[in-house]
Amino acid sequence: MNNSTDTTTRTTALAARALTLTAVPVLAMTAMAAPASAHGSVVDPASRNYGCYERWGSDHLNPDMAQEDPMCWQAWQDNPNAMWNWNGLYRDNVGGNHRGQIPDGTLCSGGNTEGGRYDSLDTPGEWKTTPISGDFTIHLYDQASHGADYFQVYITNQGYDATTDSLDWGDLQLVEQTGSYAPANDYYIDVDNPGGRSGHHVVFTIWQASHMDQVYYLCSDVDFG
């Protein structure tokens, strides 16, 4: 787990990256629809849209992305606001009924939330992965300090192919269920890796915020070495 110095450094870096949005071209600023209030996402291992924002937010019109990072390319082409609003992938009023509200094949978009803004994140393919070895820690950055009633962390079963299959509930194993977290900017969730996994997998994090019935559904691509 990162120490307090690392946490401060990471939070400062996130704030600095957010400021770079003021430097994007006028055309991009027209396309961008910033959230009405700040929210959050998993920043390590990066959620799909946060990773695309982190890698390409200052260079999102670069045609080289099509070859270097094709899954981010298709996401930027589909809806740039999915990346500019990397902190807004949530649903309200779920009532704890995650499986009922989020159909198979739409888990990474929060059940086609926000009018389908995040639908590109459901597309299977060669998403960039974060290397994972043994047990690991999820870092979720919460700009608005919403707090959490709980987090649930799932990992795809061995044999699941993230490059060809969209994510279904049946593809997942629940590996961590937390209690509540007090409001803060940074939350860390220690995950016991049950083992037996190798290669490209998806870590699926459910964040039940505390300030209201608001739930975030976050897909992070990882590579178990």
C-alpha positions in Angstrom: 0.0 0.0 0.0 1.3 3.5 -0.8 2.4 5.6 2.1 1.1 9.1 2.8 3.8 10.8 0.7 2.9 8.6 -2.3 -0.8 9.4 -1.7 -0.1 13.2 -1.7 2.0 12.9 -4.8 -0.6 10.9 -6.7 -3.4 13.2 -5.7 -1.4 16.3 -6.7 -0.6 14.6 -10.1 -4.2 13.9 -10.7 -5.1 17.5 -10.0 -2.4 18.7 -12.4 -3.6 16.4 -15.1 -7.1 17.8 -14.7 -5.8 21.3 -15.3 -4.4 20.2 -18.7 -8.0 20.1 -19.9 -7.9 23.9 -20.1 -5.2 23.6 -22.8 -7.1 21.3 -25.2 -8.2 22.8 -28.6 -11.4 24.7 -28.9 -13.0 21.9 -30.9 -12.2 19.4 -28.1 -13.5 21.8 -25.5 -16.8 22.0 -27.4 -17.1 18.2 -27.4 -16.3 18.0 -23.7 -19.1 18.0 -21.2 -17.6 18.2 -17.8 -19.6 16.6 -14.9 -21.8 18.9 -12.9 -19.8 17.8 -9.8 -16.7 15.7 -9.3 -16.9 12.0 -8.8 -14.2 9.4 -9.1 -12.8 6.1 -10.6 -10.2 3.4 -10.0 -6.9 4.9 -11.0 -4.7 1.9 -10.2 -5.1 -0.5 -11.9 -6.6 2.1 -14.2 -10.2 1.7 -15.3 -10.6 1.5 -19.0 -11.7 5.1 -19.6 -9.4 6.6 -17.0 -6.5 4.7 -18.6 -7.5 6.2 -22.0 -7.7 9.7 -20.5 -4.4 9.3 -18.7 -2.5 8.1 -21.8 -4.2 10.3 -24.5 -6.1 13.1 -22.8 -3.5 15.7 -23.9 -3.1 14.1 -27.4 -6.5 12.6 -28.2 -6.5 13.6 -31.8 -3.2 11.7 -32.6 -3.9 9.2 -35.4 -1.1 7.0 -34.1 -3.5 6.0 -31.3 -5.3 3.7 -33.8 -2.3 1.4 -34.1 -0.7 2.0 -30.7 -3.8 1.8 -28.5 -6.7 0.6 -30.7 -9.2 0.0 -27.9 -8.8 3.6 -26.7 -9.0 4.8 -30.3 -12.4 3.2 -30.8 -13.5 4.6 -27.4 -12.4 8.2 -28.3 -14.1 7.9 -31.7 -17.3 6.6 -30.2 -17.7 9.3 -27.5 -14.8 11.5 -26.3 -16.9 12.4 -23.2 -16.5 8.9 -21.9 -12.8 9.9 -21.3 -13.3 13.5 -20.3 -15.9 12.3 -17.8 -13.8 9.4 -16.6 -15.1 10.2 -13.1 -18.8 10.0 -14.0 -19.5 6.3 -14.8 -22.3 5.6 -12.3 -26.0 4.8 -11.9 -28.4 6.3 -9.4 -31.1 4.5 -7.5 -29.9 1.0 -8.0 -31.2 -0.2 -4.6 -28.5 -2.8 -4.3 -29.9 -4.8 -7.2 -26.7 -4.7 -9.3 -27.4 -7.8 -11.4 -31.0 -6.7 -12.0 -29.9 -3.2 -13.1 -26.8 -4.1 -15.1 -27.5 -6.7 -17.8 -24.8 -9.1 -19.1 -22.6 -7.6 -21.7 -23.0 -4.1 -20.3 -21.1 -4.2 -17.0 -18.2 -2.0 -18.1 -20.6 0.8 -19.2 -22.7 0.6 -16.0 -25.6 -0.9 -18.0 -25.4 1.7 -20.8 -25.6 4.5 -18.2 -25.7 8.2 -19.1 -27.5 7.6 -22.4 -24.9 5.1 -23.6 -21.9 7.5 -23.2 -19.7 4.7 -21.9 -20.9 1.9 -24.3 -17.5 1.7 -26.0 -16.0 0.3 -22.7 -18.0 -2.9 -23.2 -16.2 -3.7 -26.4 -13.9 -6.7 -26.1 -10.4 -6.4 -27.4 -6.8 -5.8 -26.6 -7.2 -3.2 -23.8 -4.0 -2.1 -22.2 -3.3 -4.0 -19.0 -1.7 -3.3 -15.7 0.8 -6.0 -14.5 -0.4 -7.8 -11.4 1.6 -10.3 -9.3 0.1 -12.0 -6.2 -2.1 -10.0 -3.9 -2.7 -6.4 -5.0 -4.2 -3.1 -3.9 -6.9 -1.1 -5.7 -6.5 2.7 -5.5 -9.8 4.6 -6.1 -9.6 8.3 -6.4 -12.8 10.1 -5.2 -12.6 13.8 -6.1 -15.8 14.7 -4.2 -15.1 12.6 -1.1 -18.4 10.7 -1.3 -17.3 7.9 1.0 -18.4 4.3 0.5 -21.0 2.1 2.0 -18.9 -0.8 0.6 -16.8 -1.9 -2.3 -17.2 -5.2 -4.1 -14.3 -6.5 -6.2 -14.6 -9.3 -8.8 -12.0 -10.9 -11.0 -12.8 -12.8 -14.2 -12.5 -16.6 -14.1 -9.6 -18.3 -15.7 -10.5 -19.1 -19.3 -12.4 -15.8 -19.8 -11.1 -14.1 -23.0 -11.3 -10.3 -22.6 -10.2 -9.9 -26.2 -13.3 -11.6 -27.7 -16.0 -11.7 -24.9 -18.0 -8.9 -23.4 -18.2 -9.1 -19.6 -21.1 -11.1 -18.1 -21.9 -11.7 -14.4 -21.2 -15.4 -14.9 -17.6 -14.6 -15.9 -16.8 -13.1 -12.5 -15.7 -14.4 -9.0 -16.3 -12.1 -6.0 -13.0 -11.8 -4.2 -13.5 -8.9 -1.9 -16.4 -7.3 0.0 -15.5 -4.4 2.2 -17.3 -2.5 4.9 -17.8 1.3 4.9 -15.2 3.9 4.2 -15.3 7.5 5.6 -15.3 10.3 3.0 -11.8 10.9 1.6 -10.1 11.5 -1.7 -8.2 8.2 -1.8 -9.4 4.7 -0.9 -7.3 1.6 -0.9 -8.7 -1.9 -1.1 -6.4 -4.8 -0.4 -7.4 -7.8 -2.6 -6.4 -11.3 -1.9 -5.6 -12.9 -5.3 -7.2 -16.4 -5.1 -4.5 -17.7 -7.5 -4.8 -19.9 -10.5 -5.0 -17.0 -12.9 -2.7 -16.0 -15.7 -2.8 -13.6 -18.6 -5.3 -10.9 -19.4 -8.2 -10.6 -16.9 -10.7 -7.9 -15.9 -11.0 -6.6 -12.3 -14.6 -5.3 -11.8 -15.1 -2.9 -8.9 -18.4 -1.8 -7.6 -18.4 1.3 -5.5 -21.5 2.0 -3.5 -21.2 5.7 -2.6 -22.4 6.9 0.8 -23.8 10.4 -0.1 -26.8 8.9 -2.0 -27.8 5.7 -3.7 -25.2 6.1 -6.4 -23.1 3.2 -7.7 -20.0 3.1 -9.8 -19.2 0.2 -12.1 -15.5 0.1 -13.1 -13.6 -2.3 -15.3 -9.8 -2.5 -15.0 -7.7 -4.7 -17.3 -4.9 -6.5 -15.7 -2.2 -9.1 -16.6 -1.5 -11.8 -14.0 2.1 -12.8 -14.4 
